[in-house]
Amino acid sequence: MYDVTIIGAGASGVMCALALKEKDKNLKVLLLEKNDKLGKKLSITGNGRCNLGNINTDVSNFNSKSDLSNFKKALEIDNFKFLNKLDNLNNLESYYDYLIRFGVLLTKEKEYLYPYSMQAISVCKSFERCLNYLNVEIKYNYDVLKVSKKDDVFTINDDIKSKIVVIATGGKTYPKTGSTGFGYDILKSFGHTITDLYPSLTKLKTDYKYIKDLQGVRVNAKTSLSVNEKIEKQETGQVQFTSDSLSGICIFNLSRDVKNYLNENKTVKIIMDLVPDYSNIELQNYIKGFSSYNISDALSCIINNKLAKVITKELKLVNKTIKELTKNELDGVCFALKNMHFNITGTGDFNTAQVTNGGAVLDEFTRDLESTKCKGLYAIGEVLDVDGKCGGYNLSWAFTSAIIAANDILRR
């Protein structure tokens, strides 16, 4: 009989096991993992650099169908800041403290938090060493098929008995790493509600006529998400172009609800201001200074050469110089620089998206993340209906939710 069994040895599951055993070494903790090693998804996060968090972690950077602001207030009553800043730890314990104690030295790059090694694999190795040191039992290559409960005892696959079970299975993204969504089925079997699930932090597909000509281009832009001709969200940052899609952090942060909009047959567009630091008038005055240049060359003084050629082709001005433009044509050139439109036809799928939009409804759990449907059942990390923007927010939720659950289990 185990005191606590954690299903899933990803970021949240490992952190929960470590937080439990560090405080109570006599606790009998079992970690179940369907892969042959822990942290398979963690090892590839942040392009292998492992963006562990963000010092600008206001609740507005997270999404949920539940009220996260109320959840945050409830947590702070217990003197545990759900969203704490690296530079304001004081006497409040946050997941940053745990990372440092578990062998992950931290560094900041702008607002982003990384391991000092800049290697995700080193984070996984540090976790692995600490699990061994604290004598956490781990069963690898173990596939959980069902979980049941009788007389205050949970049974997993008819062969493991446990007083408490923690679901840390992740969402549906990157299923090749083990995140197949089976945790949702476990929670549903105990009466929990699972929201509709969509890929988030993902590329946006477009049928833009010249998209292949832009493959490989990266540009900093003010980017707007338009739904049925109404601006819903805006982001400023880098956009990357592929042969059929828009990508990059800026696009990822706008992608969350796009699949849902398209399913509702709404018209979705991305509108880019390629020169957000300059007004239309300033651009016109600048461009006029190159009166003998053809349009493409003049625009190449401002934006990427490939973009300049595409805009020139789209406006059908390939053979004209600046001085040959009519006033309306010059207005059109500057408008294109400030309002480049891309019709969106689809998104990346769960195989390529970074995080799942949706999950187990947070309102069906206590502020300590224990199920209100089944005593002794907890859920943490991405399996819950909480997802963050790109930039370390989702890992901060994984670690923080794990510690919240662990602290509650230790108080039992």
BANUNU-304537 format. One line per field, with one value per residue (C-alpha): residue in one letter; residue number from 1; y, z, x. Coordinates in nm, 2 decimals, decimal comma, padded with zeros to 4 digits. Each point is the difference from the previous one (the first is absolute). Layout:
<recs>
residu: (A:...)
num: (NUM:...)
Y: (Y:...)
Z: (Z:...)
X: (X:...)
</recs>
This chain:
<recs>
residu: (M:Y:D:V:T:I:I:G:A:G:A:S:G:V:M:C:A:L:A:L:K:E:K:D:K:N:L:K:V:L:L:L:E:K:N:D:K:L:G:K:K:L:S:I:T:G:N:G:R:C:N:L:G:N:I:N:T:D:V:S:N:F:N:S:K:S:D:L:S:N:F:K:K:A:L:E:I:D:N:F:K:F:L:N:K:L:D:N:L:N:N:L:E:S:Y:Y:D:Y:L:I:R:F:G:V:L:L:T:K:E:K:E:Y:L:Y:P:Y:S:M:Q:A:I:S:V:C:K:S:F:E:R:C:L:N:Y:L:N:V:E:I:K:Y:N:Y:D:V:L:K:V:S:K:K:D:D:V:F:T:I:N:D:D:I:K:S:K:I:V:V:I:A:T:G:G:K:T:Y:P:K:T:G:S:T:G:F:G:Y:D:I:L:K:S:F:G:H:T:I:T:D:L:Y:P:S:L:T:K:L:K:T:D:Y:K:Y:I:K:D:L:Q:G:V:R:V:N:A:K:T:S:L:S:V:N:E:K:I:E:K:Q:E:T:G:Q:V:Q:F:T:S:D:S:L:S:G:I:C:I:F:N:L:S:R:D:V:K:N:Y:L:N:E:N:K:T:V:K:I:I:M:D:L:V:P:D:Y:S:N:I:E:L:Q:N:Y:I:K:G:F:S:S:Y:N:I:S:D:A:L:S:C:I:I:N:N:K:L:A:K:V:I:T:K:E:L:K:L:V:N:K:T:I:K:E:L:T:K:N:E:L:D:G:V:C:F:A:L:K:N:M:H:F:N:I:T:G:T:G:D:F:N:T:A:Q:V:T:N:G:G:A:V:L:D:E:F:T:R:D:L:E:S:T:K:C:K:G:L:Y:A:I:G:E:V:L:D:V:D:G:K:C:G:G:Y:N:L:S:W:A:F:T:S:A:I:I:A:A:N:D:I:L:R:R)
num: (1:2:3:4:5:6:7:8:9:10:11:12:13:14:15:16:17:18:19:20:21:22:23:24:25:26:27:28:29:30:31:32:33:34:35:36:37:38:39:40:41:42:43:44:45:46:47:48:49:50:51:52:53:54:55:56:57:58:59:60:61:62:63:64:65:66:67:68:69:70:71:72:73:74:75:76:77:78:79:80:81:82:83:84:85:86:87:88:89:90:91:92:93:94:95:96:97:98:99:100:101:102:103:104:105:106:107:108:109:110:111:112:113:114:115:116:117:118:119:120:121:122:123:124:125:126:127:128:129:130:131:132:133:134:135:136:137:138:139:140:141:142:143:144:145:146:147:148:149:150:151:152:153:154:155:156:157:158:159:160:161:162:163:164:165:166:167:168:169:170:171:172:173:174:175:176:177:178:179:180:181:182:183:184:185:186:187:188:189:190:191:192:193:194:195:196:197:198:199:200:201:202:203:204:205:206:207:208:209:210:211:212:213:214:215:216:217:218:219:220:221:222:223:224:225:226:227:228:229:230:231:232:233:234:235:236:237:238:239:240:241:242:243:244:245:246:247:248:249:250:251:252:253:254:255:256:257:258:259:260:261:262:263:264:265:266:267:268:269:270:271:272:273:274:275:276:277:278:279:280:281:282:283:284:285:286:287:288:289:290:291:292:293:294:295:296:297:298:299:300:301:302:303:304:305:306:307:308:309:310:311:312:313:314:315:316:317:318:319:320:321:322:323:324:325:326:327:328:329:330:331:332:333:334:335:336:337:338:339:340:341:342:343:344:345:346:347:348:349:350:351:352:353:354:355:356:357:358:359:360:361:362:363:364:365:366:367:368:369:370:371:372:373:374:375:376:377:378:379:380:381:382:383:384:385:386:387:388:389:390:391:392:393:394:395:396:397:398:399:400:401:402:403:404:405:406:407:408:409:410:411:412)
Y: (00,00:00,34:00,32:00,20:-00,12:00,26:-00,09:00,17:00,09:00,33:00,34:00,01:-00,37:00,01:00,33:-00,14:-00,32:00,21:00,25:-00,29:-00,20:00,30:00,10:-00,36:-00,26:-00,27:00,05:-00,29:00,17:-00,18:00,17:-00,17:00,08:-00,15:00,09:-00,15:00,32:00,31:00,34:-00,09:00,31:00,21:-00,10:00,17:00,31:00,34:-00,15:-00,20:00,30:-00,05:00,33:-00,07:00,31:00,37:00,28:00,18:-00,26:00,19:-00,20:00,17:-00,22:-00,31:-00,12:-00,21:-00,03:00,02:00,32:00,01:00,33:-00,15:-00,31:00,22:00,19:-00,33:-00,11:00,32:-00,05:-00,29:00,22:-00,18:00,23:-00,19:00,24:00,12:00,21:-00,12:00,33:00,00:-00,33:00,14:-00,26:-00,15:-00,34:-00,03:-00,26:00,19:-00,10:-00,36:00,00:00,14:-00,26:-00,28:00,09:00,25:00,32:00,28:00,29:00,28:00,10:00,31:-00,11:-00,37:-00,24:-00,28:-00,26:00,14:-00,29:00,11:-00,37:-00,17:-00,33:00,13:00,08:-00,35:-00,15:00,22:-00,12:-00,36:00,02:00,16:-00,27:-00,27:00,18:00,04:-00,37:00,08:-00,33:00,03:-00,25:00,07:-00,15:-00,02:00,07:00,10:-00,14:00,06:00,15:-00,09:00,06:-00,22:00,05:00,30:-00,20:00,07:-00,29:00,06:-00,28:-00,25:-00,03:00,33:00,12:00,36:00,23:00,30:00,04:00,31:00,03:00,17:-00,14:00,32:00,10:-00,12:00,19:-00,19:-00,34:-00,17:00,11:-00,18:00,28:-00,19:00,15:-00,32:00,20:00,16:-00,34:-00,08:00,32:-00,06:-00,34:00,18:00,24:00,30:00,23:00,04:00,31:-00,01:-00,04:00,20:00,03:00,33:00,18:-00,13:00,12:00,15:-00,12:00,25:00,00:00,32:00,01:00,06:-00,19:-00,23:00,30:00,10:-00,33:00,05:00,37:00,13:00,34:00,20:00,13:00,12:-00,29:00,00:-00,29:00,10:-00,21:00,10:00,33:00,08:00,02:-00,26:00,00:00,17:-00,10:00,16:-00,21:-00,23:-00,17:-00,29:-00,10:-00,36:-00,14:00,00:00,15:00,29:-00,10:00,15:00,10:00,29:-00,23:-00,27:00,24:00,09:-00,36:-00,12:00,03:00,00:-00,37:00,07:00,31:-00,19:-00,29:00,27:00,11:00,34:00,20:00,01:00,22:00,11:00,37:00,11:00,34:-00,06:00,35:00,06:00,27:00,23:00,17:-00,01:00,36:-00,06:-00,30:00,20:00,27:-00,25:-00,19:00,32:00,06:-00,30:00,14:-00,17:-00,34:-00,27:-00,09:-00,32:00,16:00,29:-00,23:-00,21:00,30:-00,05:-00,37:-00,34:-00,03:-00,30:00,19:00,30:-00,20:-00,17:00,33:00,14:-00,29:00,00:00,37:-00,06:00,27:-00,21:00,23:00,33:00,24:00,21:00,32:-00,17:-00,09:00,18:00,13:-00,29:-00,25:00,15:-00,02:-00,36:-00,08:00,15:-00,17:-00,33:00,05:00,08:-00,25:-00,32:-00,25:-00,38:-00,21:-00,28:-00,35:-00,22:-00,06:-00,25:-00,32:-00,17:-00,15:00,34:00,23:00,08:-00,02:-00,11:00,26:-00,14:-00,29:-00,11:00,28:00,18:00,08:-00,37:00,00:00,17:00,28:-00,27:-00,19:-00,29:-00,13:00,10:-00,32:-00,25:00,06:-00,08:00,06:00,29:00,15:00,22:00,16:00,01:-00,26:00,28:00,28:00,25:00,10:00,29:00,22:-00,09:00,09:-00,25:00,05:-00,36:-00,15:00,24:-00,12:-00,37:00,06:00,22:-00,22:-00,30:00,18:00,12:-00,37:-00,13:00,26:-00,11:-00,37:00,07:00,17:-00,30)
Z: (00,00:-00,11:00,18:-00,33:-00,36:-00,27:-00,35:-00,25:00,05:-00,19:00,15:00,24:00,10:00,08:00,19:00,21:00,09:00,09:00,21:00,19:00,08:00,08:00,28:00,12:-00,08:00,15:-00,24:-00,25:-00,34:-00,33:-00,34:-00,30:-00,35:-00,33:-00,17:00,07:00,16:00,18:-00,14:-00,37:-00,09:00,24:-00,17:-00,32:00,14:-00,10:-00,30:00,25:00,22:00,24:00,07:00,36:00,07:-00,04:00,25:-00,14:00,12:00,05:00,00:-00,33:-00,18:00,08:-00,16:00,14:-00,02:00,38:00,19:00,06:00,18:00,28:00,00:00,05:00,29:00,17:-00,02:00,14:00,31:00,08:-00,04:-00,32:-00,30:-00,30:-00,23:00,17:-00,14:00,00:00,15:00,27:00,18:00,35:00,24:-00,24:-00,14:-00,38:-00,25:-00,07:00,35:-00,08:-00,33:00,16:00,28:-00,25:-00,19:-00,26:00,02:-00,16:-00,23:-00,17:-00,36:-00,02:00,17:-00,07:00,26:-00,11:00,16:00,02:-00,22:-00,27:-00,05:00,06:00,03:00,30:00,18:-00,07:00,13:00,32:00,07:-00,06:00,24:00,27:-00,05:00,06:00,30:00,16:-00,08:-00,21:-00,16:-00,38:-00,23:-00,36:-00,31:00,21:-00,18:00,22:-00,14:00,28:00,35:00,25:00,36:00,27:00,38:-00,01:-00,20:-00,37:-00,23:-00,31:-00,27:00,26:00,14:00,18:00,31:00,12:00,26:-00,23:-00,38:-00,18:-00,38:-00,16:-00,35:-00,20:-00,28:-00,36:-00,16:-00,13:00,04:-00,10:00,34:00,18:00,03:-00,17:00,21:00,20:00,32:-00,11:-00,02:00,36:00,13:-00,20:00,16:00,34:-00,13:-00,10:-00,29:-00,28:-00,22:-00,38:-00,08:-00,26:-00,10:00,13:-00,04:-00,35:-00,36:-00,21:-00,35:-00,27:-00,37:-00,07:-00,36:00,05:00,32:-00,16:-00,11:00,37:00,13:00,25:00,05:00,36:00,08:00,31:-00,03:00,19:-00,08:00,04:00,00:-00,18:00,03:-00,22:-00,07:00,38:00,17:00,29:00,11:-00,08:00,05:-00,08:-00,08:-00,25:-00,27:-00,21:-00,34:-00,12:-00,34:00,11:00,34:00,24:00,31:00,28:00,36:-00,11:-00,21:00,27:00,25:-00,24:-00,10:00,31:-00,12:-00,37:-00,05:00,19:-00,22:-00,32:00,12:00,05:-00,37:00,11:-00,23:00,16:-00,11:00,12:-00,07:00,04:00,04:-00,13:00,11:00,33:00,11:-00,29:-00,10:-00,35:-00,07:00,12:-00,23:-00,30:00,06:00,03:-00,31:-00,20:00,06:-00,23:-00,30:-00,26:00,16:-00,11:00,26:00,11:00,06:00,19:00,23:00,05:00,18:00,26:00,01:-00,10:-00,37:-00,05:00,16:-00,21:-00,32:00,11:00,09:-00,33:-00,19:00,20:-00,08:-00,37:00,01:-00,11:-00,28:00,16:00,18:00,30:-00,20:-00,24:00,28:00,02:00,34:00,03:-00,09:00,26:00,26:-00,10:00,05:00,35:00,09:-00,10:00,22:00,30:-00,08:-00,17:00,00:00,02:-00,02:00,25:-00,11:00,28:00,29:00,09:00,16:00,33:-00,15:-00,03:00,24:00,33:00,23:00,03:00,02:00,25:00,24:00,33:00,13:00,28:00,18:00,08:00,21:00,33:00,02:00,10:-00,33:00,17:-00,18:00,14:-00,17:00,17:00,32:-00,03:-00,37:-00,13:-00,34:-00,09:-00,31:-00,35:00,06:00,17:-00,19:00,05:-00,28:-00,03:-00,26:-00,16:00,21:00,29:00,13:-00,05:00,18:00,29:00,02:-00,01:00,29:00,21:-00,02:00,10:00,31:00,09:-00,01:00,18:00,28:00,05:00,00:00,26:00,22:00,00)
X: (00,00:00,14:-00,08:00,00:00,01:00,07:-00,10:00,24:00,37:00,00:00,07:-00,30:00,02:00,37:-00,03:-00,29:00,20:00,31:-00,20:-00,17:00,31:00,22:-00,24:-00,09:00,27:-00,22:-00,28:-00,03:-00,03:-00,03:00,06:-00,15:00,13:-00,11:00,34:00,34:00,12:-00,14:-00,06:-00,02:-00,20:00,20:00,32:-00,10:-00,17:00,14:00,18:00,20:00,09:-00,29:-00,18:-00,09:-00,20:-00,05:00,05:-00,31:-00,25:-00,31:-00,32:-00,10:00,26:-00,21:-00,32:-00,28:-00,38:00,01:00,07:00,37:00,00:-00,21:00,22:00,30:-00,16:-00,09:00,36:00,14:-00,22:00,22:00,31:00,10:00,03:-00,13:00,19:00,31:00,29:00,36:00,12:-00,26:00,03:00,04:-00,13:-00,25:00,09:-00,05:00,09:00,33:00,12:-00,08:00,18:00,31:-00,01:-00,05:00,32:-00,12:00,19:-00,19:00,08:-00,21:00,00:-00,21:-00,33:00,06:00,13:00,24:00,22:00,36:00,12:-00,25:-00,07:-00,34:00,17:00,20:-00,33:-00,12:00,32:-00,01:-00,36:00,11:00,28:-00,22:-00,27:00,26:00,15:-00,34:-00,09:-00,30:-00,11:-00,05:-00,16:00,10:-00,18:-00,31:-00,33:-00,29:-00,32:-00,24:-00,03:-00,27:-00,08:-00,16:00,00:00,24:00,26:00,08:00,09:00,20:-00,02:-00,11:00,36:00,09:-00,17:00,03:-00,16:00,04:00,02:00,13:-00,07:00,29:-00,04:00,03:-00,24:-00,02:00,29:00,31:-00,16:00,33:00,13:-00,28:-00,26:-00,28:-00,28:-00,07:00,00:-00,33:-00,16:00,11:-00,15:-00,32:-00,04:-00,02:-00,26:00,21:-00,09:00,25:-00,04:00,04:00,37:00,19:00,37:00,15:00,33:00,02:00,05:-00,28:-00,06:-00,07:-00,10:00,19:00,09:00,37:00,06:00,26:00,20:00,03:00,12:00,29:-00,07:-00,01:-00,14:-00,09:-00,35:-00,31:-00,24:-00,37:-00,25:-00,32:-00,31:-00,30:00,17:00,04:00,34:00,00:00,37:00,33:00,36:00,32:00,31:00,16:-00,20:00,15:-00,12:00,00:-00,12:-00,36:-00,03:00,08:00,20:00,21:-00,08:-00,22:-00,22:00,00:-00,15:-00,28:-00,07:-00,19:-00,36:00,05:-00,10:-00,33:-00,07:00,06:-00,23:-00,27:00,06:00,13:00,24:00,34:00,28:00,34:00,08:00,36:00,14:00,35:00,13:-00,17:00,25:-00,09:-00,33:-00,14:00,11:00,35:00,02:-00,12:00,25:00,28:-00,09:-00,03:00,37:00,08:-00,19:00,21:-00,01:-00,24:-00,27:00,17:00,34:-00,16:-00,19:00,32:00,14:-00,27:-00,10:00,14:00,08:-00,24:-00,28:00,07:-00,02:-00,32:-00,18:00,12:-00,15:-00,32:-00,06:00,10:00,26:00,31:00,10:-00,05:00,23:-00,09:-00,03:-00,25:-00,24:-00,33:-00,11:-00,25:00,28:00,24:-00,28:-00,05:00,36:00,01:-00,33:00,14:00,30:-00,23:-00,28:00,13:-00,29:00,02:-00,32:00,03:-00,13:00,12:00,24:00,26:-00,12:00,07:00,31:00,17:-00,18:00,18:-00,29:-00,37:-00,27:-00,26:00,00:-00,16:-00,22:00,19:-00,32:-00,04:00,32:00,08:00,25:00,25:-00,09:-00,17:-00,30:-00,35:-00,13:00,24:00,19:00,37:00,01:00,21:00,07:00,29:00,16:-00,13:-00,27:-00,19:-00,18:00,29:00,23:00,25:00,15:00,33:00,30:00,03:-00,35:-00,11:00,29:-00,05:-00,36:00,12:00,25:-00,22:-00,31:00,22:00,12:-00,35:-00,12:00,30:-00,04:-00,36:00,08:00,27:-00,26:-00,23)
</recs>
